[in-house]
């Protein structure tokens, strides 16, 4: 599975424009996890989650529950300190965003060994928070960049161990 992303990869994965990634990097909203030679920006899966969450919360201009950039900065700074780098720990996360903050849940109960799924919400709480799942993002990465199968070289055939079955072509064709 792909674990590091260039800005163009983040664009494919989340739908954010390349210019927006550049702007967020310049303003300090989203900094790359590392810089390679030549100022080449490298983002991790945790960074991709931060971008996807920001895009999700920012919403469309017509969205009445759209987060302001100030709220997004607060969420992004909190996420930066919370998210582990281990992809196996990140892929099962679920965020519940409220007006005043968010709750981060792991949707797989380690003790039970089975997925819990999205919690049911009473009708009184419906619409009071927004739910973001990481699993579809993880799935999209595997669709865009399928894991490569490891090809092992074929073992050499030991013809001496085959005995009389290992007859060369020249021996068979001779009269």
N, C-alpha and C positions, 0 to 999 in steps of 0.2 A: 504494500500500500504506500502511496505517496505520502511523505511526512513533511516535506518542506515545499513552499510555494513561492513563486515569483509574483510580482504584481499582476501580470497577465493571467496567471493561474487563478488568483483571487477573483479577477474579473469574470473568468469562465465559471467559477464555482458559485459565486454569490450574486452575480449580476451587477455589482458595483462598477461604476465607470473607472477607467484607468486614471483619469484626471482627478476623480474624487479620492482615490488611493493616494495619489501624489499630494493633494491638498491636505488630507488628514495626516500624512507623514510630515509635511512641512510645518503644520500648526501644532504637532505634538499629540494630536488626538489618537493616532494609531502609529506607533513606531514599529519598524521591523525588528524581529528578534535578533537578527544579526545582519551585518554588512559584510559582503565579500569584497575581494579586490575590485577596484573600479567603482565603488559605491553601489554594488549590486545588492539590492534588498532581498532578504530571505525571511519569509513568514512561516510560522509553525501552524499546526492544526489548532492550537489554542488561539492564535491570532486570527485564523479563519473564522473561528466561533465568534470572536469579538466583532469582526466585521459583519457576519451574518446577523448577530443579535442587534447591532447598531442599525443595520438596514431594516430589520424587522420592526424595531421600536420607532424608527424615524417614520416609517410608513409613507403613504402618499399625502400630498398637500391637502386633499379633501378629507383625510382621516381626522376625526375629531379627537381621538385618543393619541394623537401623534406626540412623541416625546420632543421636547426642545433640545437644542444642541447642548445646553448647560446640563440637563438631566442625562443626556447621552454621555457626556464627559465624565460625570460622576459614576455612572454604571460601568463605563469602560475602565476607569481607574480601579474600581472595586474588582472587576473581573480579572484584571491583570495580576492581582495578588492572590486570587483564589484558584485559578485554573491550573491543574498540574500539566506537565508536558507529556505524560504517558497517554498515548492515544486510547489504549484499552480502558482507561479510567474516564476518558472524556466522552466516548461515543454513546454512553447510556445516560447522559445528563438531561435533565428537564428543568427549565426555568419557569417560575411563576412570577411575573412582574406586576407589582402593585404601584400605586401612585408614589408611595414613599420608599420603595426599595424592591427587593426581590428575594425569592427563596430558591435555593439551588437544591435539586433532588437527584439522587441516583435511582434510576428506574429499575435496577436489578438488585434484589435483596441478596446479599452475599450469604446470609444464613439460610435462606430458603432455596437459593440457587435457581429461582425462576423470576421472570419479569413481572413487575407489579403493574406496569402500564400507567396511563394517565389517570390521576385520581379523579373520582366523581365529585362534582361540585353541586352544592345545593343551589336551588333557584335563586335564593337571596344573594348569593355571591356571584352569580353569573354576570359577566360584563364588568366586574370590578377588577379583574386582572387579566393579563395576557399570557398565553402559554407558548413557549418556544422549546422545541425538541431538537437535540443534536443528531439523533439517529438518521433523519433524512439527509443531513449534510454529509455524514459519514458515508451513506449509501451513494450519494452523488459523486463523491470522490472516487469510489470504486467503479462507478459507471464511466466517468471521464478518463480515469487512469487505471485500467484494470490491473490487478496484481499480475506480475510476470511469473510464469511457471519456471521453475528451475529445471533446466535440462541437464541431466547427468550423461557423461560420455558412456557409450556402450563398452562393456568390458571386453578386453581382447580375448579372442577364441584361441585356446590352447589345442592345437591340432595333434600334438603328440599324445595327449591324454585320451583322444578319441580312438587310438589304435587303428585297427584295419578299416574303420569307417572313413578315416581321413585319407582318402585316395585323391591324389592331385588330378587335375584335368588331363595332363599330358600322359599320365599312367593309364587312364581309361581309354584314351583314343588310340593307343598303340596296339597293333595287331598281335 
